[in-house]
Amino acid sequence: MVPQPVAQNFVVRFMRHDQGLGFRGQEGFRQGCLMLLGVPLDFRNTEDLRAAVNTFGEFHHWVSHDPYLDRSIVFAAFPR
C-alpha cells in the first residue's frame, strides 16, 4: 500500500495481516499433547481439565495414572 507520513521524516506502510513476508497462517486444528504444570490436586480430574482445555481447543483424554503429581498430560486438538 501507499506509505503514510506519520511524523518528521517517518512513514508507515500498512499491510494486510494475512499477506506479506513471513506469513505462516494455516487453517485447521493440530492434534497433540499438552503438559499442564502446577494444577492443584483438587482440579486433577477429567471435568476440570476438560473445562480448562476447551477454552482454546478440544479435549480428548488425559493420562490419569501419571506418577508425577505436579504435571498433567492432556491429549487435545488446538488451532494452528
PDB file of N, CA, C and O in Angstrom, chain B, residues numbered from 101:
ATOM      1  N   MET B 101       0.830  -1.173   0.000  1.00  0.00           N
ATOM      2  CA  MET B 101       0.000   0.000   0.000  1.00  0.00           C
ATOM      3  C   MET B 101       0.881   1.245   0.000  1.00  0.00           C
ATOM      4  O   MET B 101       2.103   1.163   0.126  1.00  0.00           O
ATOM      5  N   VAL B 102       0.258   2.354  -0.138  1.00  0.00           N
ATOM      6  CA  VAL B 102       0.966   3.624  -0.214  1.00  0.00           C
ATOM      7  C   VAL B 102       1.508   3.996   1.166  1.00  0.00           C
ATOM      8  O   VAL B 102       0.777   3.904   2.152  1.00  0.00           O
ATOM      9  N   PRO B 103       2.779   4.415   1.258  1.00  0.00           N
ATOM     10  CA  PRO B 103       3.320   4.847   2.547  1.00  0.00           C
ATOM     11  C   PRO B 103       2.561   6.066   3.091  1.00  0.00           C
ATOM     12  O   PRO B 103       2.216   6.980   2.343  1.00  0.00           O
ATOM     13  N   GLN B 104       2.310   6.060   4.399  1.00  0.00           N
ATOM     14  CA  GLN B 104       1.580   7.144   5.052  1.00  0.00           C
ATOM     15  C   GLN B 104       2.547   7.933   5.935  1.00  0.00           C
ATOM     16  O   GLN B 104       3.223   7.334   6.770  1.00  0.00           O
ATOM     17  N   PRO B 105       2.635   9.241   5.780  1.00  0.00           N
ATOM     18  CA  PRO B 105       3.512  10.035   6.656  1.00  0.00           C
ATOM     19  C   PRO B 105       2.948  10.071   8.069  1.00  0.00           C
ATOM     20  O   PRO B 105       1.746  10.245   8.268  1.00  0.00           O
ATOM     21  N   VAL B 106       3.838   9.904   9.053  1.00  0.00           N
ATOM     22  CA  VAL B 106       3.411   9.876  10.453  1.00  0.00           C
ATOM     23  C   VAL B 106       3.962  11.082  11.204  1.00  0.00           C
ATOM     24  O   VAL B 106       3.200  11.842  11.801  1.00  0.00           O
ATOM     25  N   ALA B 107       5.257  11.258  11.179  1.00  0.00           N
ATOM     26  CA  ALA B 107       5.897  12.363  11.904  1.00  0.00           C
ATOM     27  C   ALA B 107       7.050  12.867  11.040  1.00  0.00           C
ATOM     28  O   ALA B 107       7.119  12.588   9.844  1.00  0.00           O
ATOM     29  N   GLN B 108       7.936  13.601  11.662  1.00  0.00           N
ATOM     30  CA  GLN B 108       9.054  14.187  10.936  1.00  0.00           C
ATOM     31  C   GLN B 108       9.902  13.096  10.295  1.00  0.00           C
ATOM     32  O   GLN B 108      10.559  12.323  10.993  1.00  0.00           O
ATOM     33  N   ASN B 109       9.887  13.036   8.980  1.00  0.00           N
ATOM     34  CA  ASN B 109      10.692  12.106   8.198  1.00  0.00           C
ATOM     35  C   ASN B 109      10.410  10.631   8.499  1.00  0.00           C
ATOM     36  O   ASN B 109      11.268   9.783   8.251  1.00  0.00           O
ATOM     37  N   PHE B 110       9.231  10.312   9.027  1.00  0.00           N
ATOM     38  CA  PHE B 110       8.856   8.920   9.278  1.00  0.00           C
ATOM     39  C   PHE B 110       7.605   8.589   8.473  1.00  0.00           C
ATOM     40  O   PHE B 110       6.659   9.374   8.406  1.00  0.00           O
ATOM     41  N   VAL B 111       7.629   7.423   7.875  1.00  0.00           N
ATOM     42  CA  VAL B 111       6.456   6.954   7.144  1.00  0.00           C
ATOM     43  C   VAL B 111       6.128   5.530   7.613  1.00  0.00           C
ATOM     44  O   VAL B 111       6.997   4.794   8.079  1.00  0.00           O
ATOM     45  N   VAL B 112       4.881   5.177   7.478  1.00  0.00           N
ATOM     46  CA  VAL B 112       4.423   3.839   7.854  1.00  0.00           C
ATOM     47  C   VAL B 112       3.749   3.231   6.639  1.00  0.00           C
ATOM     48  O   VAL B 112       2.965   3.886   5.953  1.00  0.00           O
ATOM     49  N   ARG B 113       4.062   1.982   6.383  1.00  0.00           N
ATOM     50  CA  ARG B 113       3.423   1.260   5.289  1.00  0.00           C
ATOM     51  C   ARG B 113       2.558   0.162   5.913  1.00  0.00           C
ATOM     52  O   ARG B 113       3.074  -0.707   6.616  1.00  0.00           O
ATOM     53  N   PHE B 114       1.266   0.196   5.664  1.00  0.00           N
ATOM     54  CA  PHE B 114       0.336  -0.782   6.215  1.00  0.00           C
ATOM     55  C   PHE B 114       0.219  -1.973   5.274  1.00  0.00           C
ATOM     56  O   PHE B 114       0.229  -1.819   4.053  1.00  0.00           O
ATOM     57  N   MET B 115       0.108  -3.167   5.860  1.00  0.00           N
ATOM     58  CA  MET B 115      -0.054  -4.392   5.090  1.00  0.00           C
ATOM     59  C   MET B 115      -1.211  -5.181   5.683  1.00  0.00           C
ATOM     60  O   MET B 115      -1.510  -5.080   6.873  1.00  0.00           O
ATOM     61  N   ARG B 116      -1.846  -5.958   4.839  1.00  0.00           N
ATOM     62  CA  ARG B 116      -2.880  -6.848   5.341  1.00  0.00           C
ATOM     63  C   ARG B 116      -2.237  -7.894   6.252  1.00  0.00           C
ATOM     64  O   ARG B 116      -1.109  -8.327   6.016  1.00  0.00           O
ATOM     65  N   HIS B 117      -2.968  -8.294   7.296  1.00  0.00           N
ATOM     66  CA  HIS B 117      -2.375  -9.211   8.256  1.00  0.00           C
ATOM     67  C   HIS B 117      -2.163 -10.610   7.689  1.00  0.00           C
ATOM     68  O   HIS B 117      -1.343 -11.357   8.223  1.00  0.00           O
ATOM     69  N   ASP B 118      -2.860 -10.987   6.646  1.00  0.00           N
ATOM     70  CA  ASP B 118      -2.727 -12.326   6.091  1.00  0.00           C
ATOM     71  C   ASP B 118      -1.910 -12.360   4.807  1.00  0.00           C
ATOM     72  O   ASP B 118      -1.967 -13.338   4.062  1.00  0.00           O
ATOM     73  N   GLN B 119      -1.159 -11.312   4.546  1.00  0.00           N
ATOM     74  CA  GLN B 119      -0.293 -11.264   3.382  1.00  0.00           C
ATOM     75  C   GLN B 119       1.054 -10.696   3.821  1.00  0.00           C
ATOM     76  O   GLN B 119       1.171 -10.085   4.883  1.00  0.00           O
ATOM     77  N   GLY B 120       2.032 -10.901   3.010  1.00  0.00           N
ATOM     78  CA  GLY B 120       3.321 -10.303   3.304  1.00  0.00           C
ATOM     79  C   GLY B 120       4.372 -11.320   3.657  1.00  0.00           C
ATOM     80  O   GLY B 120       4.100 -12.514   3.779  1.00  0.00           O
ATOM     81  N   LEU B 121       5.573 -10.826   3.816  1.00  0.00           N
ATOM     82  CA  LEU B 121       6.731 -11.659   4.086  1.00  0.00           C
ATOM     83  C   LEU B 121       6.618 -12.308   5.459  1.00  0.00           C
ATOM     84  O   LEU B 121       6.365 -11.618   6.447  1.00  0.00           O
ATOM     85  N   GLY B 122       6.798 -13.602   5.535  1.00  0.00           N
ATOM     86  CA  GLY B 122       6.804 -14.306   6.802  1.00  0.00           C
ATOM     87  C   GLY B 122       5.452 -14.741   7.311  1.00  0.00           C
ATOM     88  O   GLY B 122       5.363 -15.235   8.435  1.00  0.00           O
ATOM     89  N   PHE B 123       4.394 -14.581   6.537  1.00  0.00           N
ATOM     90  CA  PHE B 123       3.082 -15.004   6.996  1.00  0.00           C
ATOM     91  C   PHE B 123       3.022 -16.522   6.995  1.00  0.00           C
ATOM     92  O   PHE B 123       3.333 -17.164   5.992  1.00  0.00           O
ATOM     93  N   ARG B 124       2.619 -17.094   8.130  1.00  0.00           N
ATOM     94  CA  ARG B 124       2.575 -18.553   8.259  1.00  0.00           C
ATOM     95  C   ARG B 124       1.209 -19.058   8.724  1.00  0.00           C
ATOM     96  O   ARG B 124       1.114 -20.157   9.269  1.00  0.00           O
ATOM     97  N   GLY B 125       0.196 -18.303   8.525  1.00  0.00           N
ATOM     98  CA  GLY B 125      -1.119 -18.706   8.995  1.00  0.00           C
ATOM     99  C   GLY B 125      -1.644 -19.927   8.268  1.00  0.00           C
ATOM    100  O   GLY B 125      -1.522 -20.039   7.048  1.00  0.00           O
ATOM    101  N   GLN B 126      -2.225 -20.833   9.021  1.00  0.00           N
ATOM    102  CA  GLN B 126      -2.830 -22.025   8.457  1.00  0.00           C
ATOM    103  C   GLN B 126      -4.162 -22.245   9.148  1.00  0.00           C
ATOM    104  O   GLN B 126      -4.322 -21.952  10.333  1.00  0.00           O
ATOM    105  N   GLU B 127      -5.093 -22.755   8.405  1.00  0.00           N
ATOM    106  CA  GLU B 127      -6.382 -23.056   8.984  1.00  0.00           C
ATOM    107  C   GLU B 127      -6.399 -24.490   9.471  1.00  0.00           C
ATOM    108  O   GLU B 127      -5.620 -25.324   9.008  1.00  0.00           O
ATOM    109  N   GLY B 128      -7.287 -24.771  10.404  1.00  0.00           N
ATOM    110  CA  GLY B 128      -7.445 -26.134  10.876  1.00  0.00           C
ATOM    111  C   GLY B 128      -6.924 -26.324  12.282  1.00  0.00           C
ATOM    112  O   GLY B 128      -6.545 -25.374  12.967  1.00  0.00           O
ATOM    113  N   PHE B 129      -6.917 -27.579  12.692  1.00  0.00           N
ATOM    114  CA  PHE B 129      -6.503 -27.935  14.043  1.00  0.00           C
ATOM    115  C   PHE B 129      -5.331 -28.893  13.998  1.00  0.00           C
ATOM    116  O   PHE B 129      -5.176 -29.660  13.048  1.00  0.00           O
ATOM    117  N   ARG B 130      -4.523 -28.844  15.013  1.00  0.00           N
ATOM    118  CA  ARG B 130      -3.392 -29.750  15.191  1.00  0.00           C
ATOM    119  C   ARG B 130      -3.693 -30.603  16.421  1.00  0.00           C
ATOM    120  O   ARG B 130      -4.203 -30.096  17.420  1.00  0.00           O
ATOM    121  N   GLN B 131      -3.382 -31.881  16.352  1.00  0.00           N
ATOM    122  CA  GLN B 131      -3.572 -32.765  17.498  1.00  0.00           C
ATOM    123  C   GLN B 131      -2.232 -33.022  18.147  1.00  0.00           C
ATOM    124  O   GLN B 131      -1.220 -33.198  17.469  1.00  0.00           O
ATOM    125  N   GLY B 132      -2.235 -33.042  19.457  1.00  0.00           N
ATOM    126  CA  GLY B 132      -1.002 -33.292  20.173  1.00  0.00           C
ATOM    127  C   GLY B 132      -1.250 -33.379  21.654  1.00  0.00           C
ATOM    128  O   GLY B 132      -2.395 -33.442  22.103  1.00  0.00           O
ATOM    129  N   CYS B 133      -0.170 -33.381  22.418  1.00  0.00           N
ATOM    130  CA  CYS B 133      -0.319 -33.450  23.868  1.00  0.00           C
ATOM    131  C   CYS B 133       0.184 -32.153  24.484  1.00  0.00           C
ATOM    132  O   CYS B 133       1.108 -31.513  23.980  1.00  0.00           O
ATOM    133  N   LEU B 134      -0.444 -31.792  25.573  1.00  0.00           N
ATOM    134  CA  LEU B 134      -0.097 -30.598  26.328  1.00  0.00           C
ATOM    135  C   LEU B 134       0.313 -31.029  27.729  1.00  0.00           C
ATOM    136  O   LEU B 134      -0.287 -31.939  28.301  1.00  0.00           O
ATOM    137  N   MET B 135       1.319 -30.387  28.276  1.00  0.00           N
ATOM    138  CA  MET B 135       1.696 -30.649  29.653  1.00  0.00           C
ATOM    139  C   MET B 135       1.305 -29.430  30.477  1.00  0.00           C
ATOM    140  O   MET B 135       1.863 -28.346  30.308  1.00  0.00           O
ATOM    141  N   LEU B 136       0.347 -29.620  31.362  1.00  0.00           N
ATOM    142  CA  LEU B 136      -0.106 -28.551  32.243  1.00  0.00           C
ATOM    143  C   LEU B 136       0.621 -28.696  33.569  1.00  0.00           C
ATOM    144  O   LEU B 136       0.534 -29.735  34.223  1.00  0.00           O
ATOM    145  N   LEU B 137       1.333 -27.659  33.959  1.00  0.00           N
ATOM    146  CA  LEU B 137       2.118 -27.692  35.187  1.00  0.00           C
ATOM    147  C   LEU B 137       1.408 -26.913  36.286  1.00  0.00           C
ATOM    148  O   LEU B 137       0.757 -25.901  36.028  1.00  0.00           O
ATOM    149  N   GLY B 138       1.544 -27.397  37.510  1.00  0.00           N
ATOM    150  CA  GLY B 138       1.023 -26.671  38.659  1.00  0.00           C
ATOM    151  C   GLY B 138      -0.476 -26.759  38.842  1.00  0.00           C
ATOM    152  O   GLY B 138      -1.069 -25.886  39.476  1.00  0.00           O
ATOM    153  N   VAL B 139      -1.102 -27.788  38.304  1.00  0.00           N
ATOM    154  CA  VAL B 139      -2.540 -27.954  38.503  1.00  0.00           C
ATOM    155  C   VAL B 139      -2.760 -28.474  39.921  1.00  0.00           C
ATOM    156  O   VAL B 139      -2.195 -29.507  40.281  1.00  0.00           O
ATOM    157  N   PRO B 140      -3.565 -27.786  40.737  1.00  0.00           N
ATOM    158  CA  PRO B 140      -3.821 -28.278  42.094  1.00  0.00           C
ATOM    159  C   PRO B 140      -4.454 -29.672  42.056  1.00  0.00           C
ATOM    160  O   PRO B 140      -5.190 -30.002  41.126  1.00  0.00           O
ATOM    161  N   LEU B 141      -4.162 -30.478  43.067  1.00  0.00           N
ATOM    162  CA  LEU B 141      -4.639 -31.858  43.088  1.00  0.00           C
ATOM    163  C   LEU B 141      -6.159 -31.940  43.101  1.00  0.00           C
ATOM    164  O   LEU B 141      -6.730 -32.915  42.613  1.00  0.00           O
ATOM    165  N   ASP B 142      -6.814 -30.932  43.650  1.00  0.00           N
ATOM    166  CA  ASP B 142      -8.283 -30.928  43.656  1.00  0.00           C
ATOM    167  C   ASP B 142      -8.857 -30.785  42.249  1.00  0.00           C
ATOM    168  O   ASP B 142      -9.993 -31.190  42.003  1.00  0.00           O
ATOM    169  N   PHE B 143      -8.088 -30.215  41.327  1.00  0.00           N
ATOM    170  CA  PHE B 143      -8.561 -29.973  39.968  1.00  0.00           C
ATOM    171  C   PHE B 143      -7.980 -30.956  38.960  1.00  0.00           C
ATOM    172  O   PHE B 143      -8.156 -30.766  37.757  1.00  0.00           O
ATOM    173  N   ARG B 144      -7.297 -31.998  39.414  1.00  0.00           N
ATOM    174  CA  ARG B 144      -6.756 -33.020  38.514  1.00  0.00           C
ATOM    175  C   ARG B 144      -7.801 -34.094  38.266  1.00  0.00           C
ATOM    176  O   ARG B 144      -7.648 -35.232  38.709  1.00  0.00           O
ATOM    177  N   ASN B 145      -8.856 -33.735  37.562  1.00  0.00           N
ATOM    178  CA  ASN B 145      -9.880 -34.692  37.168  1.00  0.00           C
ATOM    179  C   ASN B 145     -10.328 -34.348  35.753  1.00  0.00           C
ATOM    180  O   ASN B 145      -9.996 -33.288  35.223  1.00  0.00           O
ATOM    181  N   THR B 146     -11.065 -35.231  35.166  1.00  0.00           N
ATOM    182  CA  THR B 146     -11.438 -35.081  33.761  1.00  0.00           C
ATOM    183  C   THR B 146     -12.276 -33.835  33.521  1.00  0.00           C
ATOM    184  O   THR B 146     -12.061 -33.125  32.538  1.00  0.00           O
ATOM    185  N   GLU B 147     -13.220 -33.564  34.398  1.00  0.00           N
ATOM    186  CA  GLU B 147     -14.118 -32.429  34.173  1.00  0.00           C
ATOM    187  C   GLU B 147     -13.378 -31.097  34.213  1.00  0.00           C
ATOM    188  O   GLU B 147     -13.599 -30.244  33.353  1.00  0.00           O
ATOM    189  N   ASP B 148     -12.503 -30.906  35.200  1.00  0.00           N
ATOM    190  CA  ASP B 148     -11.800 -29.631  35.329  1.00  0.00           C
ATOM    191  C   ASP B 148     -10.744 -29.447  34.233  1.00  0.00           C
ATOM    192  O   ASP B 148     -10.579 -28.342  33.716  1.00  0.00           O
ATOM    193  N   LEU B 149     -10.031 -30.517  33.877  1.00  0.00           N
ATOM    194  CA  LEU B 149      -9.056 -30.410  32.790  1.00  0.00           C
ATOM    195  C   LEU B 149      -9.755 -30.168  31.455  1.00  0.00           C
ATOM    196  O   LEU B 149      -9.251 -29.422  30.615  1.00  0.00           O
ATOM    197  N   ARG B 150     -10.910 -30.794  31.258  1.00  0.00           N
ATOM    198  CA  ARG B 150     -11.685 -30.562  30.033  1.00  0.00           C
ATOM    199  C   ARG B 150     -12.133 -29.104  29.959  1.00  0.00           C
ATOM    200  O   ARG B 150     -12.070 -28.493  28.892  1.00  0.00           O
ATOM    201  N   ALA B 151     -12.584 -28.541  31.078  1.00  0.00           N
ATOM    202  CA  ALA B 151     -13.025 -27.144  31.099  1.00  0.00           C
ATOM    203  C   ALA B 151     -11.872 -26.198  30.798  1.00  0.00           C
ATOM    204  O   ALA B 151     -12.065 -25.185  30.126  1.00  0.00           O
ATOM    205  N   ALA B 152     -10.674 -26.512  31.286  1.00  0.00           N
ATOM    206  CA  ALA B 152      -9.516 -25.650  31.040  1.00  0.00           C
ATOM    207  C   ALA B 152      -9.085 -25.711  29.578  1.00  0.00           C
ATOM    208  O   ALA B 152      -8.813 -24.674  28.974  1.00  0.00           O
ATOM    209  N   VAL B 153      -9.019 -26.902  29.005  1.00  0.00           N
ATOM    210  CA  VAL B 153      -8.547 -27.054  27.628  1.00  0.00           C
ATOM    211  C   VAL B 153      -9.589 -26.558  26.632  1.00  0.00           C
ATOM    212  O   VAL B 153      -9.226 -26.013  25.590  1.00  0.00           O
ATOM    213  N   ASN B 154     -10.863 -26.733  26.928  1.00  0.00           N
ATOM    214  CA  ASN B 154     -11.903 -26.320  25.987  1.00  0.00           C
ATOM    215  C   ASN B 154     -12.011 -24.810  25.840  1.00  0.00           C
ATOM    216  O   ASN B 154     -12.772 -24.339  24.995  1.00  0.00           O
ATOM    217  N   THR B 155     -11.280 -24.037  26.629  1.00  0.00           N
ATOM    218  CA  THR B 155     -11.274 -22.587  26.434  1.00  0.00           C
ATOM    219  C   THR B 155     -10.506 -22.204  25.171  1.00  0.00           C
ATOM    220  O   THR B 155     -10.728 -21.124  24.623  1.00  0.00           O
ATOM    221  N   PHE B 156      -9.596 -23.078  24.694  1.00  0.00           N
ATOM    222  CA  PHE B 156      -8.817 -22.763  23.486  1.00  0.00           C
ATOM    223  C   PHE B 156      -8.746 -23.917  22.495  1.00  0.00           C
ATOM    224  O   PHE B 156      -8.254 -23.721  21.384  1.00  0.00           O
ATOM    225  N   GLY B 157      -9.216 -25.112  22.848  1.00  0.00           N
ATOM    226  CA  GLY B 157      -9.109 -26.260  21.956  1.00  0.00           C
ATOM    227  C   GLY B 157     -10.180 -27.283  22.246  1.00  0.00           C
ATOM    228  O   GLY B 157     -11.254 -26.952  22.749  1.00  0.00           O
ATOM    229  N   GLU B 158      -9.882 -28.531  21.925  1.00  0.00           N
ATOM    230  CA  GLU B 158     -10.826 -29.621  22.140  1.00  0.00           C
ATOM    231  C   GLU B 158     -10.129 -30.731  22.917  1.00  0.00           C
ATOM    232  O   GLU B 158      -9.151 -31.303  22.438  1.00  0.00           O
ATOM    233  N   PHE B 159     -10.618 -31.033  24.092  1.00  0.00           N
ATOM    234  CA  PHE B 159     -10.070 -32.046  24.991  1.00  0.00           C
ATOM    235  C   PHE B 159     -10.392 -33.435  24.440  1.00  0.00           C
ATOM    236  O   PHE B 159     -11.523 -33.692  24.026  1.00  0.00           O
ATOM    237  N   HIS B 160      -9.386 -34.346  24.435  1.00  0.00           N
ATOM    238  CA  HIS B 160      -9.623 -35.734  24.040  1.00  0.00           C
ATOM    239  C   HIS B 160      -9.545 -36.656  25.254  1.00  0.00           C
ATOM    240  O   HIS B 160     -10.542 -37.274  25.626  1.00  0.00           O
ATOM    241  N   HIS B 161      -8.380 -36.752  25.866  1.00  0.00           N
ATOM    242  CA  HIS B 161      -8.231 -37.548  27.094  1.00  0.00           C
ATOM    243  C   HIS B 161      -6.958 -37.106  27.801  1.00  0.00           C
ATOM    244  O   HIS B 161      -6.184 -36.317  27.260  1.00  0.00           O
ATOM    245  N   TRP B 162      -6.743 -37.612  29.006  1.00  0.00           N
ATOM    246  CA  TRP B 162      -5.550 -37.260  29.754  1.00  0.00           C
ATOM    247  C   TRP B 162      -4.992 -38.504  30.424  1.00  0.00           C
ATOM    248  O   TRP B 162      -5.696 -39.501  30.581  1.00  0.00           O
ATOM    249  N   VAL B 163      -3.722 -38.444  30.821  1.00  0.00           N
ATOM    250  CA  VAL B 163      -3.046 -39.570  31.461  1.00  0.00           C
ATOM    251  C   VAL B 163      -3.303 -39.462  32.960  1.00  0.00           C
ATOM    252  O   VAL B 163      -2.616 -38.726  33.668  1.00  0.00           O
ATOM    253  N   SER B 164      -4.293 -40.200  33.427  1.00  0.00           N
ATOM    254  CA  SER B 164      -4.688 -40.094  34.835  1.00  0.00           C
ATOM    255  C   SER B 164      -3.793 -40.912  35.756  1.00  0.00           C
ATOM    256  O   SER B 164      -3.787 -40.677  36.964  1.00  0.00           O
ATOM    257  N   HIS B 165      -3.053 -41.845  35.229  1.00  0.00           N
ATOM    258  CA  HIS B 165      -2.196 -42.694  36.060  1.00  0.00           C
ATOM    259  C   HIS B 165      -0.740 -42.224  36.086  1.00  0.00           C
ATOM    260  O   HIS B 165       0.147 -43.003  36.435  1.00  0.00           O
ATOM    261  N   ASP B 166      -0.481 -40.976  35.728  1.00  0.00           N
ATOM    262  CA  ASP B 166       0.875 -40.429  35.738  1.00  0.00           C
ATOM    263  C   ASP B 166       1.379 -40.350  37.180  1.00  0.00           C
ATOM    264  O   ASP B 166       0.698 -39.775  38.029  1.00  0.00           O
ATOM    265  N   PRO B 167       2.552 -40.909  37.478  1.00  0.00           N
ATOM    266  CA  PRO B 167       3.039 -40.899  38.858  1.00  0.00           C
ATOM    267  C   PRO B 167       3.500 -39.518  39.345  1.00  0.00           C
ATOM    268  O   PRO B 167       3.618 -39.299  40.551  1.00  0.00           O
ATOM    269  N   TYR B 168       3.757 -38.599  38.431  1.00  0.00           N
ATOM    270  CA  TYR B 168       4.196 -37.266  38.815  1.00  0.00           C
ATOM    271  C   TYR B 168       2.975 -36.382  39.028  1.00  0.00           C
ATOM    272  O   TYR B 168       2.252 -36.092  38.075  1.00  0.00           O
ATOM    273  N   LEU B 169       2.735 -35.956  40.246  1.00  0.00           N
ATOM    274  CA  LEU B 169       1.526 -35.208  40.582  1.00  0.00           C
ATOM    275  C   LEU B 169       1.631 -33.727  40.266  1.00  0.00           C
ATOM    276  O   LEU B 169       0.631 -33.017  40.368  1.00  0.00           O
ATOM    277  N   ASP B 170       2.814 -33.230  39.881  1.00  0.00           N
ATOM    278  CA  ASP B 170       2.947 -31.805  39.592  1.00  0.00           C
ATOM    279  C   ASP B 170       2.686 -31.475  38.120  1.00  0.00           C
ATOM    280  O   ASP B 170       2.814 -30.318  37.720  1.00  0.00           O
ATOM    281  N   ARG B 171       2.321 -32.473  37.311  1.00  0.00           N
ATOM    282  CA  ARG B 171       2.016 -32.219  35.912  1.00  0.00           C
ATOM    283  C   ARG B 171       0.790 -33.033  35.507  1.00  0.00           C
ATOM    284  O   ARG B 171       0.446 -34.036  36.134  1.00  0.00           O
ATOM    285  N   SER B 172       0.152 -32.574  34.453  1.00  0.00           N
ATOM    286  CA  SER B 172      -0.970 -33.295  33.866  1.00  0.00           C
ATOM    287  C   SER B 172      -0.750 -33.325  32.352  1.00  0.00           C
ATOM    288  O   SER B 172      -0.636 -32.277  31.716  1.00  0.00           O
ATOM    289  N   ILE B 173      -0.692 -34.523  31.782  1.00  0.00           N
ATOM    290  CA  ILE B 173      -0.512 -34.686  30.345  1.00  0.00           C
ATOM    291  C   ILE B 173      -1.904 -34.833  29.728  1.00  0.00           C
ATOM    292  O   ILE B 173      -2.648 -35.759  30.054  1.00  0.00           O
ATOM    293  N   VAL B 174      -2.244 -33.897  28.824  1.00  0.00           N
ATOM    294  CA  VAL B 174      -3.562 -33.865  28.201  1.00  0.00           C
ATOM    295  C   VAL B 174      -3.395 -33.994  26.693  1.00  0.00           C
ATOM    296  O   VAL B 174      -2.568 -33.305  26.097  1.00  0.00           O
ATOM    297  N   PHE B 175      -4.168 -34.863  26.080  1.00  0.00           N
ATOM    298  CA  PHE B 175      -4.191 -35.003  24.625  1.00  0.00           C
ATOM    299  C   PHE B 175      -5.375 -34.194  24.116  1.00  0.00           C
ATOM    300  O   PHE B 175      -6.501 -34.358  24.586  1.00  0.00           O
ATOM    301  N   ALA B 176      -5.107 -33.316  23.148  1.00  0.00           N
ATOM    302  CA  ALA B 176      -6.135 -32.390  22.691  1.00  0.00           C
ATOM    303  C   ALA B 176      -5.894 -31.987  21.247  1.00  0.00           C
ATOM    304  O   ALA B 176      -4.846 -32.285  20.673  1.00  0.00           O
ATOM    305  N   ALA B 177      -6.876 -31.306  20.665  1.00  0.00           N
ATOM    306  CA  ALA B 177      -6.744 -30.678  19.359  1.00  0.00           C
ATOM    307  C   ALA B 177      -6.853 -29.184  19.584  1.00  0.00           C
ATOM    308  O   ALA B 177      -7.731 -28.722  20.313  1.00  0.00           O
ATOM    309  N   PHE B 178      -5.955 -28.420  18.953  1.00  0.00           N
ATOM    310  CA  PHE B 178      -5.937 -26.978  19.167  1.00  0.00           C
ATOM    311  C   PHE B 178      -5.633 -26.291  17.848  1.00  0.00           C
ATOM    312  O   PHE B 178      -5.031 -26.899  16.963  1.00  0.00           O
ATOM    313  N   PRO B 179      -6.039 -25.027  17.698  1.00  0.00           N
ATOM    314  CA  PRO B 179      -5.837 -24.336  16.413  1.00  0.00           C
ATOM    315  C   PRO B 179      -4.360 -24.160  16.104  1.00  0.00           C
ATOM    316  O   PRO B 179      -3.529 -24.027  17.003  1.00  0.00           O
ATOM    317  N   ARG B 180      -4.051 -24.163  14.808  1.00  0.00           N
ATOM    318  CA  ARG B 180      -2.669 -23.949  14.375  1.00  0.00           C
ATOM    319  C   ARG B 180      -2.288 -22.516  14.496  1.00  0.00           C
ATOM    320  O   ARG B 180      -1.158 -22.148  14.176  1.00  0.00           O
TER     321      ARG B 180
END
